[in-house]
């Protein structure tokens, strides 16, 4: 990413905003997903423990259990990452990163707008093309 590129900078700030604003929601969703996977795991373990399964049923149940355990591991790894990041985000949230990031995004958008609509009023040479455009805009406004 280039700091001197306005679009890249806006994208980064929007990603930072999303990151800080949504970390708690992502954590809650992952915890709910983990709870579901642990329930599935327990159901399958009880199926193995309490049912008289044929060889085919055992194989199918084992394969299902293996799939659930792998999905659970992915969720737990994501939770570990979130738990590692949370102390960092908490510090910045307490320091007011939301307001600062929002203000910076608005300031860059204003800067971009100002740069895109830049106009020049000639001081001496009034017959320049940029002066004519300005005059035409003033006539259209009236």
Buried (B, 14 or more C-beta within 10 A) or exposed (E): EEEEEBEEBBEEBEEBBEBBBEBBEBBEEBEEBBEBBBEBBEEBEEBBEEEEBEEEEBEEBEEBBEEBEEBBEEBBEBBEEBEEBBEEBEEBBEEEBBEEBEEBBEEBEEEBEEEEEEEEEEEEEEEEEEBEEBEEEEEEEE
